[in-house]
Amino acid sequence: MEIAFGLIGGLGLFLYGMNVMSSGLQKAAGDKLKAIIGMLTNNRFIGVIVGAIVTAIVQSSSATTVMVVGFVNAGMMKLTQAVGVIMGANIGTTITAQLITIKIDKYAPIIVGIAVGVWLFTENRRIKQLAEALIGFGILFIGMKYMGDALRPLRESAFFKDMFISFGENQFYGILAGFLITVAVQSSSASTGILLALATQGLIPITAGLPILFGINIGTTTTAIISSIGANRTAKRAAAVHFMFNVVGTLVFIIFLQRPLFEIITRIDPTDIPRQIANAHTIFNITNTLIMLPFAKLLVYLSKKIIPGEEDAVVGVKYIDYRILETPSIALGSAIKETLHMGNVARDSLEHSIASFMEGSQKKIDETFKKEKIVNELERELAQYLVKLSNTNISNKNRETVDGLFNTINDIERVGDHAENIAELAQYKLDNQLNFSEVAIGELKEMSDLVIRAFKDSLTAMKTLDGSLAMKVIEIEGKVDTMEKSLRANHIGRLNNQQCVPSSGVIFLDIISNLERISDHSSNIAMSVLDELKEKK
């Protein structure tokens, strides 16, 4: 029981330390993570590099592959791009094993002590984030020491010695053990940590360590498979590619490359079994990637055979996925993309509503109502996502951006509401066969063109962070305010002169009122852009 308590406590510290280190590294990386993901092209080699770098920062290949499933599900990544990232993730996760084998556990408490001191007293945000990463790094080693100390009594157990030796004699049992441990803890880094703790105590010979390591590599694929449940077909295919990549790689090594691998790692370090395991982990994943990368298209082809069918067209949410919250800075980028998507749907709704009034088109009235429902759905989903995002370990600067997005999605949703109002007025005009003077139609056309331009420009300014364009939107808002007052006075004059029937006059005034409010919301979005630019200075 004492061994179990020590092992569980040590594993808990190990996982907590890894989480703190990962959080600190992600905060320190900040927008660089978004830039790294932005490097993605259809070039599979770039994908491998991106996957390796992101995993080195996140400190978990499982987390990276879950994010990949999220990216694919959200339409931010193609399946061909995902293959390279998945392969790179397997390489990136080997850095954790290499770190663990550094023999600095006796210095871990002082590392934590110094890092906490820096974290408490520094005002520099970047230094504070790096200190946080260093705190996690130290706690990780303390956890490893606890696990090692807890396992030490097993050195005297003949049962455990014989069991681990049998893993070397019958590799299937070793692979199964590694697989089950990883499925249980849902982290290849954690199961590798347990394996290295056993090796540190001399409980596992390298002949048993290799098959367990292969099993860990297969077990880590279950995290992405579980994550893909409920996702679209392409996301499920990404998880299938990950599974095939690791299983085929394991088979290749067991059948053809195990002996060369054994000779290489024992030549590099003849006596240190933890180092041998860490080096085997790195060599296995790099070699597996080099072997399998030319067959990436074949893996994609096979995944489509395993999971057949065509994807449904995206109607509502397009870019956000809760799996991406694993990396808050990237999740923020996806939230901004989804906000722009919501804005584009609202823009379409606005254009259809104006056209429905001008043309008397029932089809465009119906299309406006349909688009408005999508806008409402996106606003609801985005608000929930932003709440989740604000509760993650994001930097203060990114938190301010999230707060600004709450206001922006509210403004966009109100634009959709006003477009729906205009479509309802168009429906009333159509049902009652109302006529408007050419002067009134011309005025509405002039004002609606200006308002649509303002809303489009506000979205473009948000996308590009263009301050000068945001200022132009605010200028247009002032013109629209003046125009609304002028058109209102002109139309009341026409009503007084009986140039327009009262029912038509009320509709005209309602439309220009809705257009003026849309212009106000466009100005609000532009102001948010200017606030964001101020924060960046």
C-alpha positions as CSV (number, residue, x, y, z in Angstrom):
1,M,0.0,0.0,0.0
2,E,2.9,2.3,0.8
3,I,4.4,1.7,-2.6
4,A,1.0,2.5,-4.3
5,F,0.6,5.7,-2.3
6,G,4.1,6.8,-3.1
7,L,3.7,6.0,-6.8
8,I,0.3,7.8,-7.1
9,G,1.7,10.8,-5.2
10,G,4.8,10.9,-7.3
11,L,2.8,10.5,-10.6
12,G,0.5,13.3,-9.4
13,L,3.4,15.7,-8.8
14,F,5.0,14.6,-12.1
15,L,1.8,15.4,-14.1
16,Y,1.2,18.6,-12.2
17,G,4.7,19.8,-12.8
18,M,4.4,19.0,-16.5
19,N,1.1,20.9,-16.6
20,V,2.7,23.9,-14.9
21,M,5.7,23.8,-17.1
22,S,3.6,23.5,-20.2
23,S,1.4,26.4,-19.1
24,G,4.4,28.6,-18.5
25,L,5.9,27.8,-21.8
26,Q,2.7,28.5,-23.7
27,K,2.2,31.8,-22.0
28,A,5.8,32.7,-22.8
29,A,5.4,31.6,-26.4
30,G,2.1,33.6,-26.6
31,D,1.4,34.7,-30.2
32,K,4.4,32.7,-31.4
33,L,2.3,29.6,-31.1
34,K,-0.3,31.1,-33.5
35,A,2.6,32.0,-35.8
36,I,3.9,28.4,-35.7
37,I,0.5,27.0,-36.6
38,G,0.3,29.7,-39.3
39,M,3.4,28.1,-40.9
40,L,1.3,25.1,-42.0
41,T,1.1,24.4,-45.7
42,N,0.5,21.2,-47.6
43,N,4.2,20.6,-47.3
44,R,4.4,17.5,-45.0
45,F,8.0,18.4,-43.9
46,I,6.8,21.7,-42.5
47,G,3.9,19.9,-40.8
48,V,6.5,17.6,-39.0
49,I,8.5,20.6,-37.8
50,V,5.3,22.4,-36.6
51,G,4.1,19.3,-34.8
52,A,7.5,18.8,-33.1
53,I,7.8,22.4,-31.9
54,V,4.2,22.6,-30.6
55,T,4.6,19.3,-28.8
56,A,7.8,20.5,-27.2
57,I,6.0,23.5,-25.9
58,V,2.8,21.7,-24.9
59,Q,4.9,18.8,-23.5
60,S,2.4,16.1,-24.6
61,S,1.9,14.4,-27.9
62,S,-1.6,13.3,-26.7
63,A,-2.5,17.0,-26.2
64,T,-1.1,17.9,-29.7
65,T,-3.0,15.1,-31.5
66,V,-6.2,16.0,-29.6
67,M,-5.7,19.6,-30.9
68,V,-5.1,18.3,-34.4
69,V,-8.4,16.5,-34.2
70,G,-9.9,19.8,-33.1
71,F,-8.3,21.8,-35.9
72,V,-9.4,19.3,-38.5
73,N,-12.9,19.2,-37.0
74,A,-13.1,23.0,-37.1
75,G,-11.9,23.2,-40.7
76,M,-8.6,25.0,-39.7
77,M,-6.4,22.1,-40.9
78,K,-6.6,19.7,-43.8
79,L,-6.1,16.0,-43.3
80,T,-2.9,16.1,-45.5
81,Q,-1.5,18.8,-43.1
82,A,-2.6,16.8,-40.0
83,V,-0.5,13.8,-41.1
84,G,2.8,15.8,-40.9
85,V,1.8,17.4,-37.6
86,I,0.9,14.0,-36.0
87,M,4.3,12.6,-37.1
88,G,6.1,15.7,-35.7
89,A,4.1,15.4,-32.4
90,N,5.6,11.9,-31.9
91,I,9.1,13.4,-32.3
92,G,8.4,16.4,-30.0
93,T,7.2,14.2,-27.2
94,T,10.6,12.5,-27.0
95,I,12.0,15.7,-25.6
96,T,10.1,15.0,-22.3
97,A,11.8,11.7,-21.9
98,Q,15.2,13.2,-22.6
99,L,14.5,15.9,-20.0
100,I,13.5,13.3,-17.4
101,T,16.8,11.4,-17.7
102,I,18.8,14.5,-16.8
103,K,20.1,13.7,-13.3
104,I,19.2,16.9,-11.5
105,D,16.6,15.5,-9.1
106,K,18.6,16.4,-6.1
107,Y,18.7,20.0,-7.3
108,A,15.0,20.1,-8.1
109,P,13.9,21.7,-4.7
110,I,16.4,24.5,-5.1
111,I,15.3,25.1,-8.7
112,V,11.7,25.4,-7.5
113,G,12.7,27.7,-4.6
114,I,14.6,30.1,-6.8
115,A,11.9,30.0,-9.5
116,V,9.2,30.8,-7.0
117,G,11.3,33.7,-5.7
118,V,11.6,35.1,-9.2
119,W,7.9,34.5,-9.9
120,L,6.9,36.4,-6.7
121,F,9.1,39.4,-7.0
122,T,9.5,40.1,-10.7
123,E,7.2,42.5,-12.5
124,N,8.4,41.5,-16.0
125,R,5.6,39.4,-17.5
126,R,7.9,37.3,-19.7
127,I,10.3,36.5,-16.9
128,K,7.3,35.6,-14.7
129,Q,6.1,33.1,-17.3
130,L,9.5,31.5,-17.7
131,A,9.8,31.3,-13.9
132,E,6.4,29.5,-13.9
133,A,7.8,27.0,-16.5
134,L,10.9,26.5,-14.3
135,I,8.7,25.8,-11.2
136,G,6.9,23.1,-13.2
137,F,10.2,21.7,-14.4
138,G,11.4,21.3,-10.8
139,I,8.2,19.8,-9.6
140,L,8.3,17.3,-12.4
141,F,11.7,16.0,-11.1
142,I,10.4,15.9,-7.5
143,G,7.6,13.8,-8.7
144,M,10.1,11.5,-10.5
145,K,12.1,11.1,-7.3
146,Y,9.0,10.2,-5.4
147,M,8.1,7.6,-7.9
148,G,11.6,6.2,-7.9
149,D,11.7,6.1,-4.1
150,A,8.3,4.4,-4.0
151,L,9.4,1.7,-6.4
152,R,12.7,1.0,-4.7
153,P,11.4,-1.8,-2.5
154,L,10.3,-3.8,-5.6
155,R,14.0,-4.4,-6.3
156,E,13.9,-7.1,-3.6
157,S,10.8,-8.7,-5.2
158,A,11.5,-11.8,-7.3
159,F,8.0,-11.7,-8.7
160,F,8.4,-8.3,-10.2
161,K,11.9,-9.0,-11.5
162,D,10.6,-12.2,-13.2
163,M,7.6,-10.4,-14.6
164,F,9.7,-7.6,-16.2
165,I,12.1,-10.2,-17.6
166,S,9.2,-12.0,-19.1
167,F,8.3,-8.8,-21.0
168,G,11.6,-9.1,-22.8
169,E,11.1,-12.8,-23.5
170,N,7.5,-12.3,-24.8
171,Q,7.3,-8.9,-26.4
172,F,3.5,-9.1,-26.8
173,Y,3.1,-8.9,-23.0
174,G,5.5,-5.9,-22.9
175,I,3.6,-4.1,-25.6
176,L,0.3,-4.9,-23.9
177,A,1.6,-3.5,-20.6
178,G,2.8,-0.3,-22.1
179,F,-0.5,0.1,-24.0
180,L,-2.7,-0.5,-20.9
181,I,-0.6,1.9,-18.7
182,T,-0.9,4.7,-21.3
183,V,-4.7,4.1,-21.8
184,A,-5.1,4.3,-18.0
185,V,-3.2,7.6,-17.5
186,Q,-4.0,9.0,-21.0
187,S,-0.5,10.5,-21.3
188,S,2.4,9.0,-23.1
189,S,4.7,11.3,-21.2
190,A,3.4,10.0,-17.8
191,S,3.6,6.4,-18.8
192,T,7.2,7.0,-20.1
193,G,7.9,8.7,-16.8
194,I,6.8,5.5,-14.9
195,L,8.9,3.4,-17.2
196,L,12.0,5.5,-16.6
197,A,11.3,5.4,-12.8
198,L,11.3,1.6,-13.0
199,A,14.5,1.7,-15.0
200,T,16.2,4.1,-12.6
201,Q,15.6,1.5,-9.8
202,G,17.1,-1.3,-12.0
203,L,13.8,-3.1,-12.2
204,I,13.5,-3.2,-16.0
205,P,16.2,-4.5,-18.4
206,I,16.4,-2.8,-21.8
207,T,15.1,-5.9,-23.5
208,A,11.8,-5.4,-21.6
209,G,11.9,-1.6,-21.8
210,L,11.8,-1.5,-25.6
211,P,8.5,-3.5,-26.0
212,I,6.9,-1.5,-23.2
213,L,8.0,1.7,-25.0
214,F,6.4,0.4,-28.3
215,G,3.2,-0.3,-26.4
216,I,3.2,3.3,-25.0
217,N,3.5,4.6,-28.5
218,I,0.4,2.7,-29.6
219,G,-1.5,3.5,-26.3
220,T,-1.1,7.3,-26.9
221,T,-3.2,7.0,-30.0
222,T,-6.3,6.2,-28.0
223,T,-6.5,9.7,-26.6
224,A,-7.1,11.1,-30.1
225,I,-9.5,8.3,-31.0
226,I,-11.6,9.0,-27.9
227,S,-11.4,12.7,-28.7
228,S,-12.7,12.2,-32.2
229,I,-15.9,10.6,-31.0
230,G,-18.6,13.1,-32.0
231,A,-16.3,14.9,-34.4
232,N,-16.7,15.0,-38.2
233,R,-15.4,12.3,-40.5
234,T,-12.2,14.1,-41.4
235,A,-11.4,14.4,-37.7
236,K,-12.0,10.7,-37.2
237,R,-9.7,10.0,-40.1
238,A,-7.0,12.1,-38.5
239,A,-7.2,9.9,-35.4
240,A,-7.1,6.8,-37.6
241,V,-4.0,8.1,-39.4
242,H,-2.3,8.5,-35.9
243,F,-3.2,5.0,-35.0
244,M,-2.0,3.4,-38.2
245,F,1.2,5.4,-38.1
246,N,2.2,4.2,-34.7
247,V,1.0,0.6,-35.1
248,V,2.8,0.2,-38.5
249,G,5.9,1.8,-37.1
250,T,5.9,-0.6,-34.1
251,L,5.6,-3.6,-36.4
252,V,8.4,-2.4,-38.6
253,F,10.7,-2.0,-35.6
254,I,9.7,-5.3,-34.0
255,I,10.2,-7.3,-37.2
256,F,13.2,-5.5,-38.9
257,L,14.8,-2.8,-36.8
258,Q,14.8,-3.9,-33.1
259,R,18.3,-5.4,-33.2
260,P,19.9,-2.4,-34.9
261,L,18.0,-0.1,-32.4
262,F,19.4,-2.1,-29.5
263,E,22.9,-2.0,-30.8
264,I,22.8,1.8,-31.4
265,I,21.4,2.7,-27.9
266,T,23.8,0.4,-26.1
267,R,26.7,1.8,-28.0
268,I,25.7,5.4,-27.2
269,D,25.3,4.6,-23.5
270,P,26.3,1.0,-22.5
271,T,25.2,1.0,-18.9
272,D,22.5,3.7,-18.2
273,I,19.2,2.0,-19.0
274,P,17.0,5.2,-18.5
275,R,19.2,7.0,-21.0
276,Q,18.9,3.9,-23.4
277,I,15.1,4.1,-23.1
278,A,15.0,7.8,-23.8
279,N,17.4,7.5,-26.8
280,A,15.4,4.5,-28.1
281,H,12.2,6.6,-27.8
282,T,13.8,9.5,-29.8
283,I,15.4,7.2,-32.5
284,F,12.2,5.2,-32.9
285,N,10.0,8.2,-33.5
286,I,12.4,10.0,-35.8
287,T,13.1,6.8,-37.9
288,N,9.4,6.0,-38.0
289,T,8.7,9.4,-39.4
290,L,11.4,9.2,-42.0
291,I,10.0,5.8,-43.1
292,M,6.3,6.7,-43.1
293,L,6.4,10.3,-44.4
294,P,6.7,9.3,-48.0
295,F,3.6,7.1,-47.5
296,A,1.5,9.9,-46.0
297,K,-0.9,10.0,-48.9
298,L,-1.4,6.2,-48.5
299,L,-2.3,6.7,-44.9
300,V,-4.8,9.3,-45.8
301,Y,-6.2,7.0,-48.5
302,L,-6.5,4.1,-46.0
303,S,-8.2,6.4,-43.4
304,K,-10.9,7.2,-46.0
305,K,-11.4,3.5,-46.7
306,I,-11.7,2.9,-42.9
307,I,-14.1,5.8,-42.4
308,P,-15.9,6.3,-45.8
309,G,-18.4,9.0,-46.7
310,E,-18.5,12.7,-47.7
311,E,-18.4,15.5,-45.2
312,D,-21.6,17.6,-44.7
313,A,-21.4,21.2,-45.6
314,V,-20.6,23.5,-42.7
315,V,-23.6,25.6,-41.8
316,G,-23.0,27.0,-38.3
317,V,-19.8,26.8,-36.2
318,K,-16.8,26.5,-38.5
319,Y,-13.6,27.2,-36.6
320,I,-14.0,26.8,-32.9
321,D,-13.5,23.4,-31.2
322,Y,-13.2,22.7,-27.5
323,R,-10.2,20.5,-28.1
324,I,-8.2,23.5,-29.2
325,L,-8.5,25.0,-25.7
326,E,-5.5,22.8,-24.9
327,T,-3.5,25.7,-26.3
328,P,-5.3,29.0,-25.3
329,S,-3.3,31.3,-27.6
330,I,-4.3,29.2,-30.6
331,A,-7.8,28.8,-29.3
332,L,-8.0,32.6,-29.2
333,G,-7.0,32.7,-32.9
334,S,-9.8,30.3,-33.7
335,A,-12.3,32.4,-31.8
336,I,-11.3,35.4,-33.8
337,K,-11.8,33.5,-37.0
338,E,-15.2,32.3,-35.9
339,T,-16.2,35.9,-34.9
340,L,-15.2,37.0,-38.5
341,H,-17.2,34.1,-39.9
342,M,-20.2,35.2,-37.8
343,G,-19.7,38.7,-39.1
344,N,-19.7,37.5,-42.7
345,V,-22.9,35.6,-42.2
346,A,-24.5,38.8,-40.6
347,R,-23.2,40.8,-43.6
348,D,-24.9,38.3,-46.0
349,S,-28.0,38.6,-44.0
350,L,-27.9,42.4,-44.2
351,E,-27.3,42.4,-48.0
352,H,-30.2,40.0,-48.5
353,S,-32.5,42.1,-46.4
354,I,-31.7,45.3,-48.3
355,A,-32.1,43.5,-51.7
356,S,-35.3,41.9,-50.5
357,F,-36.8,45.3,-49.9
358,M,-35.5,46.9,-53.1
359,E,-36.5,43.9,-55.3
360,G,-39.6,42.7,-53.5
361,S,-38.0,39.2,-53.4
362,Q,-39.6,36.6,-51.1
363,K,-36.6,34.3,-51.7
364,K,-34.2,36.9,-50.2
365,I,-36.6,37.6,-47.3
366,D,-36.5,33.9,-46.4
367,E,-32.7,33.8,-46.9
368,T,-32.4,36.7,-44.4
369,F,-34.4,34.8,-41.8
370,K,-32.3,31.7,-42.3
371,K,-29.0,33.6,-42.0
372,E,-30.3,35.3,-38.8
373,K,-30.9,31.9,-37.2
374,I,-27.3,31.0,-38.0
375,V,-26.0,34.3,-36.5
376,N,-27.9,33.6,-33.3
377,E,-26.5,30.1,-33.1
378,L,-22.9,31.3,-33.7
379,E,-23.3,34.0,-31.0
380,R,-24.5,31.4,-28.5
381,E,-21.7,29.0,-29.3
382,L,-19.0,31.7,-29.4
383,A,-20.2,33.1,-26.0
384,Q,-19.9,29.7,-24.4
385,Y,-16.5,29.1,-26.0
386,L,-15.2,32.5,-24.9
387,V,-16.3,31.8,-21.3
388,K,-14.3,28.5,-21.4
389,L,-11.3,30.3,-23.0
390,S,-11.3,33.0,-20.3
391,N,-11.1,30.3,-17.6
392,T,-7.9,28.9,-19.1
393,N,-4.4,30.0,-18.3
394,I,-4.2,32.9,-20.8
395,S,-2.1,36.0,-20.5
396,N,-3.7,39.3,-19.3
397,K,-3.3,40.7,-22.8
398,N,-5.2,37.8,-24.4
399,R,-7.8,38.0,-21.6
400,E,-8.5,41.6,-22.7
401,T,-8.8,40.5,-26.3
402,V,-11.4,37.9,-25.1
403,D,-13.3,40.6,-23.3
404,G,-13.4,42.6,-26.4
405,L,-14.7,39.7,-28.5
406,F,-17.7,39.4,-26.1
407,N,-18.6,42.9,-27.1
408,T,-17.9,42.3,-30.8
409,I,-20.1,39.2,-31.1
410,N,-22.9,41.1,-29.3
411,D,-22.5,43.9,-31.9
412,I,-22.6,41.5,-34.8
413,E,-25.6,39.7,-33.4
414,R,-27.4,43.0,-33.2
415,V,-26.6,43.7,-36.8
416,G,-28.3,40.4,-37.6
417,D,-31.3,41.5,-35.6
418,H,-31.6,44.8,-37.5
419,A,-31.2,42.9,-40.8
420,E,-34.1,40.7,-39.7
421,N,-36.1,43.8,-38.9
422,I,-35.5,45.2,-42.4
423,A,-36.6,41.8,-43.9
424,E,-39.8,41.9,-41.9
425,L,-40.5,45.4,-43.2
426,A,-39.8,44.1,-46.7
427,Q,-42.3,41.3,-46.1
428,Y,-44.9,43.9,-45.0
429,K,-44.2,45.9,-48.1
430,L,-44.6,42.8,-50.3
431,D,-47.8,41.5,-48.6
432,N,-49.5,44.9,-48.8
433,Q,-48.2,45.9,-52.2
434,L,-46.9,49.2,-51.0
435,N,-45.1,51.6,-53.3
436,F,-42.3,54.1,-52.7
437,S,-41.3,57.2,-54.6
438,E,-38.2,57.0,-56.7
439,V,-36.7,59.7,-54.4
440,A,-37.3,57.6,-51.3
441,I,-35.8,54.5,-53.0
442,G,-32.8,56.5,-54.1
443,E,-32.3,57.8,-50.5
444,L,-32.6,54.3,-49.0
445,K,-30.1,53.0,-51.6
446,E,-27.5,55.6,-50.9
447,M,-27.8,55.2,-47.1
448,S,-27.8,51.3,-47.2
449,D,-24.7,51.3,-49.5
450,L,-22.9,53.4,-47.0
451,V,-24.0,51.3,-44.0
452,I,-23.0,48.0,-45.7
453,R,-19.6,49.5,-46.6
454,A,-19.1,50.5,-42.9
455,F,-19.9,47.0,-41.7
456,K,-17.7,45.3,-44.2
457,D,-14.8,47.6,-43.5
458,S,-15.2,47.1,-39.7
459,L,-14.8,43.3,-40.3
460,T,-11.8,43.9,-42.6
461,A,-10.2,46.2,-40.0
462,M,-10.8,43.5,-37.3
463,K,-9.2,40.8,-39.5
464,T,-6.2,42.9,-40.5
465,L,-5.9,45.1,-37.4
466,D,-6.0,48.1,-39.7
467,G,-6.3,51.2,-37.6
468,S,-6.7,53.6,-40.5
469,L,-9.6,51.6,-41.9
470,A,-11.2,51.4,-38.4
471,M,-11.0,55.3,-38.3
472,K,-12.8,55.4,-41.7
473,V,-15.6,53.3,-40.3
474,I,-16.0,55.8,-37.4
475,E,-16.1,58.6,-39.9
476,I,-18.8,56.9,-42.0
477,E,-20.8,56.4,-38.8
478,G,-20.8,60.2,-38.3
479,K,-22.0,60.7,-42.0
480,V,-24.8,58.1,-41.5
481,D,-26.0,59.9,-38.3
482,T,-26.2,63.1,-40.3
483,M,-27.9,61.4,-43.2
484,E,-30.5,59.7,-41.0
485,K,-31.6,63.1,-39.6
486,S,-31.7,64.6,-43.1
487,L,-33.6,61.7,-44.6
488,R,-36.1,61.7,-41.7
489,A,-36.8,65.4,-42.2
490,N,-37.1,65.0,-46.0
491,H,-39.6,62.1,-45.6
492,I,-41.7,63.8,-43.0
493,G,-41.9,66.7,-45.5
494,R,-43.1,64.3,-48.2
495,L,-45.7,62.9,-45.8
496,N,-46.9,66.5,-45.0
497,N,-47.1,67.3,-48.7
498,Q,-49.0,64.0,-49.3
499,Q,-46.3,62.8,-51.7
500,C,-46.2,59.5,-49.8
501,V,-48.8,57.4,-48.1
502,P,-48.5,57.1,-44.3
503,S,-48.0,53.3,-44.2
504,S,-45.1,53.6,-46.6
505,G,-43.7,56.5,-44.6
506,V,-43.6,54.6,-41.3
507,I,-41.7,51.8,-43.0
508,F,-39.2,54.2,-44.5
509,L,-38.5,55.8,-41.1
510,D,-38.1,52.3,-39.5
511,I,-35.6,51.3,-42.2
512,I,-33.4,54.3,-41.8
513,S,-33.5,53.9,-38.0
514,N,-32.4,50.2,-38.4
515,L,-29.6,51.3,-40.8
516,E,-28.4,54.0,-38.4
517,R,-28.2,51.4,-35.6
518,I,-26.2,49.0,-37.8
519,S,-23.8,51.8,-38.4
520,D,-23.4,52.4,-34.7
521,H,-22.6,48.7,-34.2
522,S,-20.0,48.9,-37.0
523,S,-18.4,51.8,-35.2
524,N,-18.3,49.8,-32.0
525,I,-16.4,47.0,-33.8
526,A,-14.0,49.6,-35.2
527,M,-13.4,51.1,-31.7
528,S,-12.6,47.6,-30.4
529,V,-9.9,47.3,-33.2
530,L,-8.4,50.7,-32.1
531,D,-8.4,49.5,-28.4
532,E,-6.6,46.3,-29.5
533,L,-4.0,48.3,-31.3
534,K,-3.4,50.5,-28.2
535,E,-2.8,47.4,-26.1
536,K,-0.2,46.1,-28.5
537,K,1.8,49.3,-28.2
